[in-house]
Amino acid sequence: MPQTNCVSCGQVYEFAADAFAKSVLCPHCGAENTVLSGRDQAVRIPKFQAPAKREAVDSPVAATVNRIVDNIEKVIVGKRNEIILTMMAYCSEGHVLLEDVPGVAKTMLARAIAGSIGCTFKRIQCTPDLLPNDITGNSIFNPKTTEFEFRPGPIFAQIVLTDEINRATPRAQAALLEAMAERKVTSDGNNYELFPPFFLIATQNPIDHEGTFPLPEAQLDRFLVRLSLGYPQLEHEVSMLQRLQVMHPIETLETVATAEDILACQRAVREVYVDPKVNRYIVQLMHATREHYDIVLGGSPRASMALLRCSQAFAAIHGYNFVLPDDIKQIAPYVLGHRIILRPESRLRKKTVEGVLKEILDTVSVPTIAAGQFAR
């Protein structure tokens, strides 16, 4: 007999062969399910219900992030969603990879974030002759004390911009791994803690391949989200030119938040409630990426944790204190897009990561959550 998973409890149960496209009651929890007929019975479309309505709460995350986003929009015009996703990664204690063509304000976005938050800011301009010590720092001999003294490199800042990261050699790129994962730097056998809240924004140009070193999958996985700004709309570009006529807005940008505000947001994000059904939904999405025919490398447990933390931050930024599956669907392409590798034959059939992810999000069973169930 054919089998399916309950959209409510996730348990596997059998059903009659003539029950396709009909309502079936789960024998475990009694929930009503609709199963789809077809060749692949692993593809299930649940009976969708109206999404639960949420009431905004008094969240320090929403107030702080909205203040920062409004300030950044004085410099970056028409990219509010991308700015919110960047702040989502910051509040999730992760890092961002901005990948786009030259001249679309990737570097300017990083500078605007640093200018809006009262944190120390350093910039690393990556070139093929960049050495790891140029990033982490060097031990310099002091003739007065006859001892070696450690001189910190530009990685010792709260917000670090790594510009054109794919122009650095793999050896220099690897110097960032420990800082990104553990918030510390090891030099000459000594460990040096980085200043919280540490946030690394890397940019790269996917068009130019000469003199570049593509990031390996292990380092791509260290980035919480990957974003693309894209070209501005016509009216937004006209507004941008008008603002630049006298001086650049970045020169007059005011500080509207402090490092303590960001740390408070990061602590508040961890308190956002996630129901066990939503946790199961995240894991089911990860397993679907690992079992999909077109995908040779699916999401890892680190991807599950990244999707969980980002969904908490996304809900908190919009003023909610619990996560819904809709939040996960909206952010999944940005969190999982750079962690999935398609089969070569699938790419030849014009398959894309975005298209495969949309297919997975449309077919994995969404848990049924009643309105007001998570009111706390």
C-alpha positions as CSV (number, residue, x, y, z in Angstrom):
1,M,0.0,0.0,0.0
2,P,1.2,3.6,-0.7
3,Q,2.6,5.6,2.2
4,T,2.7,9.3,3.1
5,N,3.6,11.6,5.9
6,C,1.1,13.4,8.1
7,V,1.3,17.2,7.6
8,S,0.6,17.7,11.3
9,C,2.6,15.1,13.3
10,G,5.0,13.9,10.5
11,Q,4.3,10.2,11.2
12,V,4.3,7.8,8.2
13,Y,1.1,5.9,7.6
14,E,-0.4,3.8,4.8
15,F,-3.6,4.6,2.9
16,A,-5.8,3.0,0.3
17,A,-4.7,3.2,-3.4
18,D,-8.0,4.8,-4.4
19,A,-7.5,7.7,-1.8
20,F,-5.3,9.9,-4.1
21,A,-6.5,13.5,-4.2
22,K,-8.9,12.8,-1.3
23,S,-8.9,13.7,2.3
24,V,-7.4,11.0,4.6
25,L,-7.3,11.1,8.4
26,C,-4.0,10.4,10.0
27,P,-4.3,7.3,12.3
28,H,-1.8,8.8,14.7
29,C,-3.2,12.3,15.4
30,G,-6.4,12.4,13.5
31,A,-5.3,15.3,11.3
32,E,-6.8,15.7,7.8
33,N,-4.4,15.2,4.9
34,T,-4.6,15.3,1.1
35,V,-2.3,13.1,-0.9
36,L,-1.3,13.7,-4.5
37,S,-1.3,11.0,-7.2
38,G,1.6,10.7,-9.5
39,R,4.8,8.8,-10.2
40,D,6.7,10.1,-7.3
41,Q,4.7,9.6,-4.2
42,A,7.4,11.2,-2.1
43,V,6.1,14.5,-3.5
44,R,3.2,15.5,-1.3
45,I,1.1,18.6,-1.4
46,P,-0.7,19.3,1.9
47,K,-4.1,20.9,2.2
48,F,-3.2,24.5,2.8
49,Q,-5.0,26.6,5.3
50,A,-5.1,30.3,5.7
51,P,-1.8,31.4,7.4
52,A,-2.0,32.2,11.1
53,K,-2.2,35.9,11.9
54,R,0.3,37.3,14.2
55,E,0.2,40.4,16.4
56,A,3.4,42.4,16.6
57,V,5.0,42.6,20.1
58,D,7.2,45.3,21.6
59,S,10.5,43.9,20.3
60,P,13.8,45.7,20.8
61,V,15.1,43.9,17.6
62,A,12.4,45.5,15.4
63,A,13.0,49.0,16.8
64,T,16.8,48.8,16.5
65,V,16.9,47.2,13.0
66,N,14.2,49.6,11.6
67,R,16.2,52.5,12.8
68,I,19.4,51.2,11.2
69,V,17.6,50.3,7.9
70,D,16.0,53.7,7.6
71,N,19.4,55.3,8.1
72,I,21.1,53.1,5.5
73,E,18.4,53.9,3.0
74,K,19.8,57.4,2.9
75,V,22.7,55.9,1.1
76,I,21.4,52.8,-0.6
77,V,18.2,53.5,-2.5
78,G,15.6,51.0,-3.3
79,K,17.2,47.9,-1.6
80,R,15.3,47.7,1.6
81,N,14.8,44.0,1.4
82,E,18.5,43.3,0.9
83,I,19.4,45.6,3.8
84,I,16.9,43.8,6.1
85,L,18.4,40.4,5.1
86,T,21.9,41.7,5.9
87,M,20.7,42.9,9.3
88,M,19.0,39.5,9.7
89,A,22.4,37.9,9.3
90,Y,24.0,40.4,11.7
91,C,21.4,39.7,14.4
92,S,21.8,35.9,13.8
93,E,25.6,36.3,14.6
94,G,26.5,35.2,11.1
95,H,28.3,36.7,8.1
96,V,27.2,37.8,4.6
97,L,28.6,37.3,1.1
98,L,27.5,40.0,-1.3
99,E,27.9,38.6,-4.9
100,D,27.1,40.8,-7.8
101,V,28.5,42.7,-10.7
102,P,30.7,45.8,-10.1
103,G,29.2,49.1,-9.3
104,V,25.9,48.1,-7.5
105,A,26.9,49.4,-4.1
106,K,28.1,46.2,-2.4
107,T,31.0,48.0,-0.7
108,M,28.8,51.0,0.0
109,L,26.3,48.8,1.8
110,A,29.0,47.6,4.2
111,R,30.3,51.1,4.8
112,A,26.7,52.3,5.5
113,I,26.2,49.6,8.0
114,A,29.4,50.5,9.8
115,G,28.5,54.2,9.7
116,S,25.1,53.5,11.2
117,I,26.4,51.5,14.1
118,G,28.9,52.7,16.6
119,C,31.4,49.9,16.0
120,T,35.0,49.7,14.9
121,F,35.3,49.2,11.2
122,K,38.2,47.9,9.1
123,R,38.5,47.1,5.4
124,I,40.6,44.4,3.7
125,Q,41.2,44.9,0.0
126,C,42.0,41.4,-1.3
127,T,44.7,41.0,-3.9
128,P,46.7,37.9,-5.1
129,D,49.7,39.0,-3.1
130,L,47.8,39.3,0.2
131,L,49.3,37.2,3.0
132,P,47.5,35.6,5.9
133,N,49.5,37.8,8.3
134,D,48.2,40.9,6.5
135,I,44.8,39.9,7.8
136,T,45.4,38.4,11.2
137,G,48.5,40.5,12.3
138,N,52.2,40.0,13.0
139,S,54.6,39.6,15.9
140,I,57.1,42.4,15.7
141,F,60.4,42.5,17.6
142,N,60.6,45.4,20.1
143,P,64.3,46.3,20.6
144,K,63.4,48.2,23.8
145,T,61.9,45.2,25.6
146,T,63.8,42.6,23.5
147,E,60.5,40.8,23.1
148,F,58.1,40.1,20.3
149,E,54.9,42.1,20.4
150,F,51.7,41.1,18.5
151,R,50.4,43.8,16.2
152,P,46.7,43.1,15.4
153,G,45.7,43.0,11.8
154,P,42.5,44.5,10.3
155,I,40.5,41.4,11.3
156,F,40.4,42.8,14.8
157,A,37.4,45.0,14.3
158,Q,33.7,44.6,15.1
159,I,32.7,45.1,11.4
160,V,35.1,43.9,8.8
161,L,34.7,44.4,5.0
162,T,36.6,41.9,2.9
163,D,36.4,43.5,-0.5
164,E,36.7,41.2,-3.6
165,I,37.4,38.1,-1.5
166,N,37.8,35.9,-4.6
167,R,40.9,37.8,-5.6
168,A,42.8,36.6,-2.5
169,T,44.7,33.3,-2.7
170,P,43.3,30.2,-0.9
171,R,45.9,30.6,1.8
172,A,44.7,34.2,2.5
173,Q,41.1,33.1,2.3
174,A,41.7,30.4,4.9
175,A,43.0,33.0,7.4
176,L,39.4,34.1,7.7
177,L,37.9,30.7,8.6
178,E,38.8,30.7,12.3
179,A,37.7,34.2,12.8
180,M,34.3,33.6,11.1
181,A,33.6,30.3,12.9
182,E,35.1,30.9,16.4
183,R,35.5,34.7,16.7
184,K,39.1,34.3,17.5
185,V,42.6,34.4,15.9
186,T,45.5,32.1,16.5
187,S,49.0,33.6,16.0
188,D,52.3,32.2,17.1
189,G,50.5,29.7,19.4
190,N,48.4,32.4,21.1
191,N,44.7,32.9,21.0
192,Y,43.3,36.4,20.6
193,E,39.5,37.0,21.0
194,L,37.8,39.3,18.5
195,F,35.7,42.2,19.7
196,P,31.9,41.4,19.8
197,P,29.7,41.8,17.9
198,F,32.0,40.6,15.1
199,F,30.5,40.8,11.6
200,L,32.3,40.0,8.4
201,I,30.9,41.2,5.0
202,A,32.6,39.8,2.0
203,T,32.1,41.0,-1.6
204,Q,32.9,39.3,-4.8
205,N,32.4,39.8,-8.5
206,P,31.1,36.6,-10.2
207,I,31.7,37.9,-13.7
208,D,35.4,38.5,-13.7
209,H,37.3,35.2,-13.7
210,E,40.9,36.3,-14.5
211,G,43.2,36.4,-11.5
212,T,40.5,35.1,-9.1
213,F,40.3,32.1,-6.8
214,P,36.8,30.8,-6.3
215,L,35.8,30.2,-2.7
216,P,35.7,26.5,-1.8
217,E,32.5,24.9,-0.6
218,A,33.8,24.7,3.0
219,Q,34.3,28.5,3.1
220,L,31.1,29.3,1.3
221,D,29.3,27.3,4.0
222,R,30.7,29.6,6.6
223,F,28.6,32.5,5.3
224,L,25.2,32.6,6.8
225,V,23.5,34.2,3.8
226,R,24.5,35.1,0.2
227,L,22.9,38.1,-1.3
228,S,22.8,39.8,-4.7
229,L,21.8,43.5,-4.8
230,G,21.1,43.8,-8.6
231,Y,20.7,46.9,-10.6
232,P,18.4,49.7,-9.2
233,Q,15.1,50.6,-10.8
234,L,15.0,53.7,-13.0
235,E,13.4,56.0,-10.5
236,H,15.7,54.8,-7.7
237,E,18.8,55.5,-9.9
238,V,17.5,59.0,-10.7
239,S,17.1,59.6,-7.0
240,M,20.6,58.3,-6.4
241,L,22.1,60.8,-8.9
242,Q,20.2,63.7,-7.3
243,R,21.6,62.8,-3.8
244,L,25.1,62.6,-5.2
245,Q,25.0,65.9,-6.9
246,V,26.5,67.9,-4.0
247,M,28.2,65.3,-1.8
248,H,28.0,61.6,-1.1
249,P,25.4,60.7,1.6
250,I,27.9,58.4,3.3
251,E,29.9,61.4,4.4
252,T,27.0,62.8,6.5
253,L,25.6,59.4,7.7
254,E,24.8,59.5,11.4
255,T,25.3,56.8,14.0
256,V,21.9,55.5,15.2
257,A,22.9,52.4,17.2
258,T,25.6,51.1,19.4
259,A,27.4,47.7,19.7
260,E,25.4,47.1,22.9
261,D,22.2,47.5,20.9
262,I,23.3,44.8,18.4
263,L,24.4,42.5,21.2
264,A,20.9,43.0,22.8
265,C,19.3,42.1,19.5
266,Q,21.4,39.0,19.2
267,R,20.3,37.9,22.6
268,A,16.7,38.6,21.9
269,V,16.8,36.6,18.7
270,R,17.7,33.5,20.6
271,E,14.6,33.9,22.7
272,V,12.2,33.8,19.7
273,Y,10.0,30.8,20.1
274,V,10.2,27.9,17.6
275,D,7.6,25.2,17.8
276,P,8.7,21.5,17.4
277,K,6.6,21.3,14.3
278,V,8.6,24.1,12.7
279,N,11.9,22.4,13.7
280,R,10.7,19.2,12.0
281,Y,9.8,21.3,8.9
282,I,13.3,22.7,8.7
283,V,14.8,19.2,9.0
284,Q,12.4,17.8,6.4
285,L,13.6,20.6,4.0
286,M,17.2,19.6,4.6
287,H,16.4,15.9,3.9
288,A,14.6,16.9,0.8
289,T,17.7,18.6,-0.5
290,R,19.8,15.6,0.2
291,E,17.4,13.2,-1.5
292,H,16.5,15.3,-4.6
293,Y,17.6,13.8,-7.9
294,D,19.0,17.1,-9.3
295,I,21.2,17.8,-6.2
296,V,24.5,16.1,-5.6
297,L,25.3,18.0,-2.3
298,G,22.4,19.0,-0.1
299,G,22.1,21.0,3.1
300,S,24.2,20.0,6.1
301,P,23.2,20.1,9.8
302,R,25.0,23.5,9.8
303,A,22.5,24.6,7.1
304,S,19.6,23.5,9.4
305,M,21.0,25.6,12.3
306,A,21.5,28.6,9.9
307,L,17.9,28.4,8.7
308,L,16.6,28.1,12.3
309,R,18.6,31.1,13.5
310,C,17.8,33.2,10.5
311,S,14.1,32.5,10.8
312,Q,14.2,33.6,14.4
313,A,15.9,36.9,13.4
314,F,13.5,37.4,10.5
315,A,10.5,37.1,12.8
316,A,12.0,39.3,15.4
317,I,12.9,42.0,12.9
318,H,9.2,42.1,11.8
319,G,8.1,42.4,15.5
320,Y,7.0,38.8,16.2
321,N,8.1,36.6,19.0
322,F,7.6,33.2,17.3
323,V,8.4,31.6,13.9
324,L,6.0,30.4,11.2
325,P,6.8,28.2,8.2
326,D,6.2,31.3,6.0
327,D,9.2,32.9,7.5
328,I,11.4,29.9,6.6
329,K,10.0,29.9,3.0
330,Q,10.9,33.6,2.5
331,I,14.5,33.3,3.7
332,A,15.4,29.8,2.5
333,P,16.8,30.8,-0.9
334,Y,19.3,33.2,0.7
335,V,20.4,30.7,3.4
336,L,20.5,27.6,1.2
337,G,21.3,28.9,-2.2
338,H,25.1,28.8,-1.8
339,R,25.1,25.5,0.1
340,I,23.6,23.3,-2.6
341,I,25.4,21.8,-5.6
342,L,23.5,20.6,-8.6
343,R,24.4,17.6,-10.7
344,P,26.3,18.4,-14.0
345,E,23.6,16.7,-16.0
346,S,20.9,18.8,-14.3
347,R,22.8,22.0,-15.1
348,L,22.9,20.9,-18.7
349,R,19.1,20.6,-18.6
350,K,19.0,24.3,-17.6
351,K,18.1,23.5,-14.0
352,T,19.0,26.2,-11.4
353,V,19.5,26.1,-7.7
354,E,16.7,28.7,-7.3
355,G,14.3,26.6,-9.3
356,V,15.1,23.4,-7.5
357,L,14.7,25.1,-4.1
358,K,11.3,26.5,-5.2
359,E,10.3,23.0,-6.2
360,I,11.3,21.6,-2.8
361,L,9.6,24.4,-0.9
362,D,6.4,23.8,-2.9
363,T,6.3,20.1,-2.3
364,V,7.6,19.5,1.3
365,S,4.6,19.2,3.7
366,V,4.0,22.4,5.6
367,P,2.9,21.8,9.3
368,T,-0.6,22.9,10.2
369,I,-0.4,25.7,12.8
370,A,-3.7,27.1,14.1
371,A,-4.1,30.9,14.4
372,G,-3.1,32.1,17.9
373,Q,-1.5,28.8,18.8
374,F,1.9,30.4,19.6
375,A,0.5,33.5,21.4
376,R,2.7,34.0,24.4
